Amino acid sequence: MKTALVIFGSDSSEHDVSCVSACSVIKNIPADKYDTVMLGITKDGKWYLYEGDVDLLPEDKWVYSGKITPAVLSPDSNDRGLIVFGENGVRKIHIDVVFPVLHGKNGEDGTIQGLFELAKIPYVGCGVLSSAVCMDKAFANAMADFAGIKQAKWLSVKKSEYPKIKNDFIEKCASYLGFPIFVKPANAGSSVGISKAKNASELEKAIDFAFGFDSKLVLEEAIVGKEVECAVLGNGEPAASCVGEIAPCNEFYDYEAKYQADSGLFIPARISDEEAEKVRAAAINVYKALDCRGLSRCDFFLRESDGEVYFNEVNTIPGFTSISMYPKLFGAVGIEYGELLDRLFTLAEEKE
């Protein structure tokens, strides 16, 4: 038996989603192959070994369970595991593989991946560089441009420079991107802080709103078409799932549409076989171009006017809730949740 550590929570804006994802992950880890250890991070950044009921993870009920003990993941590669600070002294728990079920900042941006590298513990998902690039939409878009990957026209702006160039920047956005314009924090997931601006006044408000979540923004032209997603699994020779389609209940696939409302999810997507193959090929192309490994969910637009595939973004730690697309997409091609997790742990231990 191997010991798998699942880390959940964190101080990011996606703390709540992380806890729900981790609950699903832990329930589906094959118990005949892995002993599961749970490490929770509170919203104020405190780390605890959690030894209670997994059903208490959502809504942060685990924090008040009485089943938590202060703990940290040691950066010392000789420890290769947790250091737990209990009432009877310090103890260590050896860890064979880690799954950071952490969405957003400090979870999928390369920071905690650096800790795993120092500790020399295999971990699920992309490495430090790939995680950081994919998390930052401006860098991901720049890399996509460099690799010749088709995507929407985009611009980026930093909070420190925006007041000095505000009027010129608003005019540039209007002329280069055209309305409507999507305004996004460069480093946030689950559509947190995203707005759709239909005119200059709305654009100014959207920019101010997004700066509340990040000091750098990405602004993109709106692509009219279907929103499609493809899950990718693997290291050097990755495989793509079938293609799924999002039919947002709101004007676009924002946080509420993802987690709180009744958006339509179609698996497989309502597109032709030829279009699906184009999306799957694009997903593999993006995955390799951004040096992903383990897993990622690659999101695209299928433009209505000509059927062209446009890159949207890559999620290196996609949602793993009961309604999340990543496990559903592989489930649709015969890889059930438990088998998927087993494959992810195996890929984590592979060097290439």
N, C-alpha and C positions, 0 to 999 in steps of 0.2 A: 504493500500500500504506500502511496505517495501522499504527501501533505500539501494541499492546495490552499493558498491564502487568498481570500476575496476581500479587497479593500473597497469600502463604500463611504458615501457621504461627501465630505470636503466642505471648504468654505466658499465654493463657487456658487453662482446663481442657479446651478443645476443640481444642487444638493438633493432636493426632494425626488427628482427623477432618478438620480443615482441609487437612492435607497430602494425604490421600487424595482429598478433593474436588478440590483443585487439580490433582492428577495427571490426573483424568478431564477436567476443564475444558480444560487445556492440550492434551491429545491430540485434543480435538474442535473447537478453534478453527479456522475455515476458513483454511488456509494460503495460499490464493490471494487473500485479502483482508487478512490481518493478519500482521505480524511480531510474535512473542510474546516478551516480556521477563519474566523471573521474578525476583521479589524475595521472599526468605524471611526470616522473623523467628523467631529461636530461642526456646526456652522461657525463656531468661533475658533476652529482649528485645533481642538484637543483630540488626541489619539487614544483609543481604547480598544483593548481586546474585549470582544463581546461573546459571551458564552450562554446566551439565552435563546428564546424562541425566535426563529427567523421571521415569523409572521409579524413581529413587532418592529421590523425595519421601517415600513412605510409610516409616515407621519411622525417619525422620530420617537416612537414609543420605546425603542431600545435604550435611549439615553436615560430613561427613568425606571428601567427595569430592575436595577439593583444587581445586574449581571455584568457590569463593566469594570475593567481594571486598567489603569494607565499602562500603556505599552507603546513602543516605537519599533520601527523596522531598523535594525542596526546597519549602518553603512560599512561596518567592518566585515570584509569578506570571509574572515575566519568564523564569524558568528552564523552567517547565512540564515538569518531568521529574525524572529521577534525577541525583544527584551521586554519582559513583563515585570512591572513593579508592584508586586502583591504585598499584602499585610505581613506575610511571613518571609519576606525577602525577595530578591531578584531571581527570576528564572528565565530560561531561554527555550524557545520553541523553534525547532529546525523547520525550514520551509523549502519544499522542492520546486514549487512553481507559484507565481503570483498572477492573479487576474485583477487589474485595477479597474473596477467597474465605476469609474470616475469620469463624469462628463464635464467638459468645459475646462476652465482655468485650473491649473495645478493638478490636473488629472489626465488630460490628453494633449497637453502642450509641450511635453518633453521634460517637465520639471521632475515629476516623480519617477519617470523612466530613467533619469540620471541617477537617482538613488538606487534603483534596481541594478544599474550597471556597476555602481560602486560596491554594492553588496554581493555582486556576482550571482544573483538569483535569476533564473529564467523567468520571463514575464510574457503574458499574452499581449500581442499588439505591436504597433510600429515602434521603431527605435527613437532615440532622442531627436535627431535631426528631422526625420520624416514627421514625427508628431508635432514638432514646433512649426514646421512649414505648413502642414495641413491645417493646423489650428488657426494660423494667421492668414485670413482670407486674401490680404494684399500680397503676401509672399506666395501663397498657393496660386493666385491668378498670374503673378509674374512668371512663375515656373511653368504654368500651363502655356502662357504666351511663348516662352522660350522653346518649349517642346512642340510648338505648332498645333496645340489642342484648341479646337474651336470653342469660343465662349462669348458671352455678352460683352459689349464694350463696358469699360469700368474706369473709375478714378478713385484715388485714395487721398485722404487728408488727415492731418494730425491736429489734435486739440490745441497745441501750442501755437500753430501757425494760422489756424482758421480765422481768428479775429482780425488779423492783418490783411487777409486776402478774401474776406467774406463775400463782398459784392462781386468781385471778379470770378470767384469760384462758383457762385450760384449761376452766373451767366454762362460760365464754361460748361457746367453740368447740363444746363438747359439746351445749349447749342450742340454739344458733343453726344450726350446720352439721350436727350429728348425725354419728354414726359410720357408716361409715368416713370419714376425712378425709384428703385429700391435702395434704401439706406440701411446699412448694416454695421454693427460694431465689428471690427476686424477680428476680435478674439472672444467670441461668445458663441455658444451652440444652442440647440433647441429653439432657434428663431427668436431668442431673447433679444429685445431692443430693436427689432427690425420694423421698419415702417415703409409704406408705399406712398410716395408723394406724387400728386397729380398736377401740381403747379408750384411756382416759386415760393409762395407763402407756406404751403405744406412742406416744401423741401427744407426751409429754414427750421420749422418746428421739428421735423424728423431728424435733422442733424443735431439739434440741441438735445433731443430725447436720446439719441444713440450715444452721444458723448457721456451720458449718465452711466453707461455700461463699459465704455472703453475709451482710451485716449487716442485711438486711431480708428477711422471709419473707411469702409469701402462702399462706393456708390455704383450701381449697375443699371444699365438699360433693362427695361422689362421685355422679356421674350414671351410672345404669345404662343402658347402650345401646351402640351401635356407635361406634367411633372412626373418623371419616372426615376426609379431607383434600382440599383443593382448591387447585390452583396458580393463581395470578393473574399476568397479564403485561400491562404497559401503563402509561401515564401518565394523562392526563386521561380517556381512555375505555378502561379496562382490560377484558381478556377473561379468562374463567374456563375452566379445563380441564375435563375430565370429573372425576368424583369417585372417589377411591380409598378403600379401607378397610384398616384395620390390625386384624389378629387377633393380639394379642401372645402370644408363647410363655410369657411370665411373667405374673404377676398383673396387671401394667399395663405400658405401653410405656416401660420404663426404658432406660438406656443399653445394657445387655447385649442387651435385646430388639431394639434398633435396629441395633446394629452387630456383635454377636458371636454371636447365636443365630439360630434359624430361625423368625422370626415370619412369619405369613402376610400377604402383601400382595395385595390383590385390586383389579385395575383392569380394568373399572370395579367400583365397590363393589357388594356384593350387596344393593342397595336398589331400590325402585321408581323409575321415571322421574320421578314426581311428587316423591318425596323428594330425588332427585338435583338437580332444578331448585331446590328449596328451599335446598339446601346451596350451590349455585352462586350463587344470588341473595344468600344470607347472606355469602358470601365477598366478593362485590363490595361489598356494603354495609359490611362491616368494613374492607376495603381503603381505601375512600374516607373512612370516618369517622376512620381513623387516619392519613390523609394519605400513604398509601404511594405509591410510584412505582417503575417498573422491574419489580420482581418481589417477590412474597412468597408463602409457603405458609400458607394459613389452615386451622386445625384446629378441628374441631367434634366434638360428641357428638350422635348421633341417639338421643334418649331412647326406650327400649324401650316405656314405658307408653303414650305418646301420639304418638310420631313427631315430637316437636318438636325443632328444631335449637338446640343450645346452643353458644355460642362457647367455645372453649378457649384458643387463643393464636394469635399471628401470628409467623412466622419470616421476618425480612427478608432474611437470607442463608441460605436452607435448604440442606441437604446436596446436594452434586452428585456423590456417589460413584456407582459403577456400580449400586448397589441403592437409591439415593435416590429418593423419591417425586416430587420436583419435575420432573426431566427425564423420568421415566417417565410421569407424567400427561400432559405435553404430547406425548410420543412416541405415546401412545395415541390422540391426536386428529390425528396426522399431521405434527406439528412435530418433526423429528428434532433430535438434540442440537446439531449444527453450526449448523443454521438458528436454533435457539433462542438460541444464544450470539450469533449475528450480530444477531438482533433486539434482544437485550439491549444490545449495544454501540450500536446505532442509537438506542434509547430513551435511553441515557445522554447522547447528544449533543443530544437534543431539549430545548428550554427548558421546555416544558410537557408 
